[in-house]
């Protein structure tokens, strides 16, 4: 009986957070599917893509972080991702990561050259933060180099094998894009990202991410 009560206490915050995923008035709920909520910033710049997505996973914090930092295998589960690779480690300890996303014809593919780091905010909260590096000399004539002001992923452990993941993005995809693609990126893509992550977490895959290996803290 005591064990059942303790389990209920652990689970209650999870249900509370589903209904209160975002309390900031600047965000508006635009889509909800498969337990994932997607919000749009009311003050987004014209031509920019901005969203915040929230989902819950019955996995340990370490397992989720390891998959998110496994760039070599990201193409197996992240929607439209053709490849992702760590370019180099910078002198300040941040990493350069190149990600290529396939677009349907006749739209040009997009590439992001991210700079980022991983921070342990507490024993139960990890931040994966990235943004576009505009100083490193990189060009690709076969793809549009898109710009991200920020790509933030926060993984929070709510209870044993229960985590909340908050994924926020703000940026400009550049070049010409039809409205249906803009809508897809803002609404369906985040949900597919969470669905893909959920499936990938069930797969026993060999992972040897340099970023995960070199974390300056323990998980």
Secondary structure, DSSP 8 states (H G I E B T S, - for coil): -HHHHHHHHHHHHHHHHHHTS---TTEEEEEEETTEEEEEETT--TT-EEEEEEEEESS-HHHHHHHHT-GGGGGGTSTTEEEEEEEEE-TTS-EEEEEEE---TTS-EEEEEEEEEEEEEETTEEEEEEEE--SS----TTEEE-EEEEEEEEEEEEETTEEEEEEEEEEE--S---HHHHHIIIIIHHHHHHHHHHHHTTS------HHHHT-SS--
